Amino acid sequence: MSEWLWWQSRYVNRFLVHLRTPLYRNGYALIFNAASTSTLGLLYWALAARYYTTEAVGLNSAAIATMTFLASVARLYLDGVLIRFLPRAGATAGRLIRYAYFIGGMAAAVVGMVFILGLNLWAPALGFLRASPVLAIGFVLATIASCIFVQQDGALIGLRQAKWVPVENTLFALAKLLLLVALARRLPDYGIFASWATPLLVSLLPVNLLIFRKLLPQYVRKGDEPEAGIGAPQIIRYAGGLYAGYLLASASSRLLPLVVLQVAGSSAAAFFTLPWLMVNSLQLVIHSMMGSLIVEASRDQTQLVKYSRKAFAQTARLLIPVVALLLIAAPYLLHLFGKSYASEATLLLRLLSLGTLPQIVIDLYLSRARVQRLVGGVFAVHASLFVMILTLSYFFLSAFGITGVGVAWLISQMIVATVLFSSRLGMTGQ
């Protein structure tokens, strides 16, 4: 018994030492955020499938995907700027956050209004958003809130306070769940979108009170030396150089539900949404550890290769077992949402899950390139994925249904990852 306690104590101590490493501690906080919000997200869409019609799920999920894509356009990569430059911003951190909020919020208002005004031109299937002034204004406000919501996550991560991200996002997810059920009878056509948009707007005030009243003063009191040679011109060039690639990455991911809706209809969009959300959760595991890599390596670039290897190994250890489980359990998991989801989307879920494994190599390269400000390499990767994913998805969707999107996704990820891995760009100090 005493020997067993000794071994238990040894492993507990090793794990606690492991958690003291900021690379892992902040990475795990973001992974926990991904796990908790993804689990609640699956419950959210399971309830949506039960309480709303298939057509309502398809239309509202496409509207939400479009809103988040427009918000990503408006963010101008400023959340990435906060993650990259806040760790060494010193006393200018507060000003950097406020500028990011203001610029992103104004851009979100513009793109949201332009989208609503030209809705019949580029997304006639979402015409219900112009059914009333309340829906149209709500869509624009939700786009603004979604933009700032992600930027405040960037601020928390850049301040090395990633532990607050899962708290914020879990509360947001719970609020969505409650509103989803509460609005099912009152707003059977638009309740899904309303349940998503309302908590976005409400959450901004308390989170930013935490940032500006508590976390930011703590950060400034530490008196870290600002990064040498970094000012507004350098930050603008960095953001501008990566913005085009960021737009392509967002388009290749967030517009897929809209492509499915336009080509295959609302029922196919509903069947596509659940596997796509599950795989987005797996992607968040990768993004979480690589986001922590960016923060820590930005503080000390001499440790970039060491941190890169650690981040790669730990991400693979976490992701591979989950992907293996999904390959086996896909039909049983989808059956929870209804027999039709299991019959229509099982192979899609398996293909999309496999595509996350080569994505580890891709995200590692992108994170290293952001630390080193290699904007050309980032753009090349995103442009390649954008062209392949959307082009192949369009043609395969017409030929094979939603399964074709999974084939397109897997092929695209494997090609780009193979090029990066064979050239050793993702793993060495080159």
C-alpha positions in Angstrom: 0.0 0.0 0.0 2.8 2.4 0.9 4.6 1.6 -2.4 1.4 2.4 -4.3 1.0 5.7 -2.5 4.7 6.5 -3.3 4.1 5.9 -7.0 0.9 7.9 -6.9 2.6 10.8 -5.2 5.5 10.7 -7.7 3.2 10.9 -10.7 1.1 13.7 -9.1 4.3 15.7 -8.4 5.5 15.2 -12.0 2.2 16.3 -13.3 2.2 19.4 -11.1 5.7 20.3 -12.3 4.5 19.8 -15.9 1.6 22.2 -15.3 4.1 24.9 -14.0 5.5 25.2 -17.5 3.5 28.1 -19.0 3.6 26.5 -22.5 1.6 23.6 -21.1 -0.5 25.4 -18.5 -1.9 28.0 -20.9 -2.2 25.4 -23.6 -4.2 23.1 -21.4 -6.5 26.0 -20.3 -7.3 26.6 -23.9 -7.8 22.9 -24.6 -10.1 22.7 -21.6 -12.0 25.6 -23.1 -12.3 23.8 -26.4 -13.4 20.6 -24.7 -16.0 22.2 -22.5 -17.5 24.5 -25.1 -17.4 21.8 -27.8 -19.3 19.4 -25.5 -21.9 22.1 -24.7 -21.9 22.9 -28.4 -22.8 19.4 -29.4 -25.5 19.4 -26.8 -26.7 22.8 -28.2 -27.1 21.3 -31.7 -28.6 18.1 -30.4 -31.3 20.2 -28.7 -31.7 22.3 -31.8 -32.3 19.1 -33.8 -34.9 18.1 -31.3 -36.7 21.4 -30.8 -36.5 22.9 -34.3 -37.2 21.6 -37.8 -34.4 20.4 -40.1 -35.0 23.4 -42.3 -34.6 25.8 -39.4 -31.4 24.1 -38.3 -29.9 24.3 -41.8 -30.8 28.0 -42.3 -29.8 29.2 -38.8 -26.6 27.3 -38.8 -25.7 28.8 -42.2 -26.6 32.3 -40.8 -24.4 31.7 -37.8 -21.5 30.5 -39.9 -21.8 33.5 -42.2 -22.0 35.9 -39.2 -18.8 34.4 -37.7 -17.1 34.6 -41.1 -17.9 38.3 -41.5 -16.7 38.9 -37.9 -13.4 37.1 -38.8 -13.1 39.4 -41.9 -13.6 42.5 -39.6 -11.1 41.4 -37.0 -8.3 42.3 -39.4 -6.2 39.7 -37.7 -6.0 42.0 -34.7 -6.7 39.1 -32.3 -3.5 37.5 -33.7 -1.7 40.8 -33.1 -2.8 40.7 -29.5 -1.5 37.1 -29.0 1.8 37.9 -30.7 2.6 41.3 -29.3 0.9 41.6 -25.9 3.5 39.3 -24.2 6.1 42.0 -24.8 4.0 45.1 -25.0 4.7 46.5 -21.5 2.9 49.7 -20.5 1.4 50.0 -24.0 -0.7 46.8 -23.6 -4.0 48.7 -22.7 -3.7 51.0 -25.7 -3.1 48.1 -28.0 -6.2 46.3 -26.8 -8.4 49.4 -27.1 -7.2 50.1 -30.6 -7.9 46.5 -31.6 -11.5 46.7 -30.2 -12.3 50.0 -31.8 -10.9 49.1 -35.3 -12.4 45.7 -35.3 -15.8 46.9 -34.1 -16.1 49.6 -36.7 -15.0 47.2 -39.5 -17.6 44.6 -38.3 -20.4 47.2 -38.4 -19.5 48.0 -42.0 -19.2 44.5 -43.3 -22.4 43.5 -41.5 -24.4 46.3 -43.0 -22.9 45.7 -46.5 -23.9 42.0 -46.2 -27.5 42.7 -45.2 -27.9 45.4 -48.0 -26.6 43.0 -50.7 -28.1 39.8 -49.3 -30.1 39.0 -52.4 -27.0 39.2 -54.4 -24.5 36.9 -52.5 -26.7 34.8 -50.2 -30.4 34.7 -51.3 -30.9 31.5 -49.2 -30.5 33.7 -46.1 -33.2 36.1 -47.2 -35.0 35.6 -43.8 -32.4 37.9 -42.2 -34.2 40.8 -44.0 -37.7 39.6 -42.9 -37.8 42.4 -40.3 -35.6 45.3 -39.2 -35.1 43.6 -35.8 -33.4 40.6 -37.6 -31.3 42.8 -39.8 -30.1 45.0 -37.0 -29.6 42.0 -34.7 -27.4 40.4 -37.4 -25.2 43.4 -37.6 -24.9 43.8 -33.8 -24.1 40.1 -33.5 -21.3 40.5 -36.1 -19.8 43.3 -34.0 -20.1 41.4 -30.8 -18.6 38.2 -32.4 -15.6 40.2 -33.5 -14.9 41.7 -30.1 -15.6 38.4 -28.4 -12.7 36.7 -30.2 -10.5 39.8 -29.7 -11.0 39.7 -25.9 -9.9 36.0 -26.0 -6.8 37.2 -27.8 -6.2 39.8 -25.1 -6.5 37.2 -22.3 -4.1 34.8 -24.1 -1.6 37.5 -24.8 -1.7 38.6 -21.2 -0.9 35.0 -20.2 -4.3 34.7 -18.5 -5.7 31.9 -20.7 -7.3 30.3 -17.6 -10.1 32.9 -18.0 -10.9 31.9 -21.5 -12.7 28.6 -20.6 -14.7 30.4 -17.9 -15.9 33.1 -20.3 -16.7 30.6 -23.1 -18.4 28.0 -20.9 -20.8 30.7 -19.5 -21.5 31.8 -23.0 -22.3 28.2 -24.1 -24.6 27.6 -21.1 -26.5 30.9 -21.8 -27.0 29.7 -25.5 -28.4 26.4 -24.3 -30.9 28.0 -22.0 -32.1 30.5 -24.6 -32.3 27.8 -27.3 -34.9 25.9 -25.4 -36.7 29.0 -24.1 -37.1 30.4 -27.6 -38.2 27.2 -29.4 -41.9 27.9 -29.2 -41.8 31.7 -29.4 -39.3 31.9 -32.3 -39.5 28.5 -34.1 -37.9 30.0 -37.3 -35.2 32.3 -35.8 -34.7 31.1 -32.2 -31.4 29.4 -32.9 -29.8 32.5 -34.2 -31.3 34.6 -31.5 -30.0 32.2 -28.8 -26.5 32.6 -30.2 -26.5 36.3 -30.7 -27.9 37.5 -27.4 -25.3 36.1 -25.1 -22.6 37.5 -27.3 -23.8 41.0 -26.7 -24.3 40.5 -23.0 -20.9 38.9 -22.3 -18.8 41.8 -23.5 -19.2 44.1 -20.5 -18.2 41.7 -17.6 -15.2 40.2 -19.5 -13.7 43.6 -20.3 -14.3 44.8 -16.8 -12.1 41.9 -15.7 -9.5 42.7 -18.3 -9.2 46.4 -17.8 -9.9 46.6 -14.0 -7.9 43.6 -12.8 -5.7 41.7 -15.3 -4.2 44.6 -17.2 -3.0 46.5 -14.1 -1.5 43.2 -12.8 0.4 42.8 -16.1 1.7 46.4 -16.2 2.9 46.2 -12.6 5.2 43.3 -13.5 7.2 45.9 -15.6 8.3 43.5 -18.4 10.6 45.1 -20.9 8.8 45.9 -24.2 10.1 44.1 -27.3 12.8 46.1 -28.9 12.2 47.7 -32.3 8.4 47.1 -32.2 6.0 50.0 -32.7 2.8 50.9 -34.6 4.4 50.6 -38.1 5.8 47.2 -37.4 2.5 45.9 -35.9 0.6 47.3 -38.9 2.9 45.6 -41.4 2.6 42.4 -39.4 -1.2 42.5 -39.3 -1.6 43.6 -42.9 0.8 41.0 -44.2 -1.0 38.1 -42.4 -4.5 39.4 -42.9 -4.9 38.1 -46.5 -3.9 34.6 -45.4 -6.2 34.8 -42.4 -9.1 35.7 -44.6 -8.4 32.7 -46.9 -8.2 30.4 -43.8 -11.5 31.7 -42.5 -13.2 31.4 -45.9 -12.0 27.8 -46.4 -13.4 26.9 -43.1 -16.4 29.0 -42.3 -18.0 29.2 -45.7 -18.2 25.5 -46.2 -21.7 25.3 -44.5 -22.9 28.1 -46.8 -21.5 26.2 -49.9 -23.3 23.1 -48.8 -26.5 25.0 -48.3 -26.3 26.7 -51.7 -25.3 23.5 -53.7 -27.2 20.7 -51.8 -30.0 22.5 -49.8 -31.0 23.0 -46.2 -31.3 19.4 -45.2 -27.8 18.6 -46.4 -26.5 21.7 -44.6 -28.1 20.3 -41.4 -26.5 16.9 -41.8 -23.1 18.6 -42.6 -23.2 21.0 -39.6 -22.9 18.4 -36.7 -19.8 16.6 -38.1 -18.2 19.9 -39.0 -18.7 21.3 -35.5 -17.2 18.2 -34.0 -14.1 18.5 -36.2 -13.9 22.2 -35.4 -13.6 21.1 -31.8 -10.6 18.9 -32.7 -9.1 21.8 -34.5 -9.4 23.9 -31.4 -7.1 21.4 -29.5 -4.4 22.1 -32.1 -5.0 25.9 -32.2 -4.9 26.0 -28.3 -1.5 24.4 -27.9 -0.1 26.3 -30.9 -1.5 29.6 -29.5 0.4 29.0 -26.3 3.5 28.3 -28.4 3.2 31.7 -30.0 2.9 33.5 -26.7 5.8 31.7 -25.0 8.1 31.8 -28.1 7.3 35.5 -28.6 8.6 36.2 -25.1 11.9 34.3 -25.8 12.5 33.4 -29.4 15.7 31.6 -28.5 13.5 28.8 -27.3 11.4 28.5 -30.4 12.7 25.2 -31.6 12.5 23.6 -28.1 8.9 24.9 -27.6 7.9 23.8 -31.1 9.0 20.2 -30.5 7.2 20.1 -27.2 4.0 21.6 -28.6 4.0 19.2 -31.5 4.5 16.1 -29.4 1.9 17.1 -26.8 -0.7 17.9 -29.4 -0.2 14.6 -31.1 -0.5 12.7 -27.8 -3.8 14.4 -27.1 -5.3 14.3 -30.6 -4.5 10.8 -32.0 -6.5 8.8 -29.4 -9.5 11.1 -29.9 -9.4 10.7 -33.7 -9.1 6.9 -33.3 -12.1 6.9 -31.0 -14.2 9.0 -33.5 -13.3 6.6 -36.3 -14.9 3.8 -34.3 -17.7 5.6 -32.6 -18.9 8.0 -35.4 -22.2 6.2 -36.2 -23.1 5.8 -32.5 -22.3 9.4 -31.7 -24.3 10.8 -34.6 -27.2 8.4 -33.8 -27.7 10.5 -30.6 -28.9 13.3 -32.9 -31.3 11.1 -34.9 -31.1 8.1 -37.2 -30.9 10.3 -40.3 -27.8 12.0 -39.0 -26.0 8.7 -38.5 -27.0 7.4 -41.9 -26.1 10.5 -43.8 -23.0 11.8 -42.0 -20.9 8.9 -40.5 -18.4 8.7 -43.3 -18.2 12.5 -43.5 -17.3 12.6 -39.8 -14.6 10.0 -40.2 -12.9 11.7 -43.1 -13.0 15.1 -41.5 -11.5 13.7 -38.3 -8.6 12.1 -40.2 -7.9 15.5 -41.7 -7.0 17.0 -38.4 -3.9 14.8 -38.0 -1.9 16.4 -40.9 -3.2 19.7 -39.7 -0.9 19.5 -36.6 2.1 19.9 -39.0 0.4 22.7 -40.8 -0.5 24.6 -37.6 3.0 24.1 -36.2 4.5 25.8 -39.2 2.0 28.6 -39.2 2.7 29.3 -35.5 6.5 29.4 -35.9 6.1 31.6 -38.9 4.0 34.1 -36.9 6.5 34.3 -34.2 9.3 35.0 -36.7 7.0 37.3 -38.7 7.3 35.2 -42.0 4.2 36.5 -43.5 4.9 35.2 -47.0 5.0 31.6 -45.8 1.7 32.0 -43.9 0.0 33.4 -46.9 1.2 30.6 -49.2 -0.1 27.9 -46.9 -3.5 29.5 -46.4 -3.9 30.3 -50.1 -3.1 26.7 -51.0 -5.6 25.3 -48.6 -8.3 27.8 -49.7 -8.0 26.9 -53.4 -7.9 23.2 -52.8 -10.6 22.9 -50.1 -13.3 25.1 -51.7 -12.6 23.9 -55.3 -12.6 20.2 -54.5 -15.6 20.6 -52.1 -17.7 22.2 -54.8 -17.1 19.5 -57.4 -17.1 16.6 -54.9 -20.3 17.9 -53.3 -22.1 17.7 -56.6 -20.8 14.2 -57.3 -20.9 12.5 -53.8 -23.0 14.7 -51.6 -21.7 15.9 -48.2 -19.2 13.0 -48.1 -17.4 14.7 -50.9 -16.6 17.6 -48.7 -14.8 15.2 -46.3 -12.8 13.8 -49.1 -11.8 17.3 -50.3 -10.8 18.3 -46.7 -8.7 15.3 -46.1 -6.9 15.5 -49.5 -6.1 19.2 -49.1 -4.7 18.8 -45.6 -2.5 15.8 -46.5 -1.0 17.5 -49.6 0.0 20.7 -47.7 1.2 18.9 -44.6 3.3 16.5 -46.8 5.0 19.5 -48.5 5.8 21.2 -45.2 7.0 18.0 -43.5 9.2 16.9 -46.4 10.8 20.3 -46.5 11.2 20.2 -42.7 9.7 23.7 -42.4 7.4 22.6 -39.6 9.9 20.9 -37.3 13.3 22.5 -37.4 14.9 25.9 -36.8 14.9 26.7 -40.6 
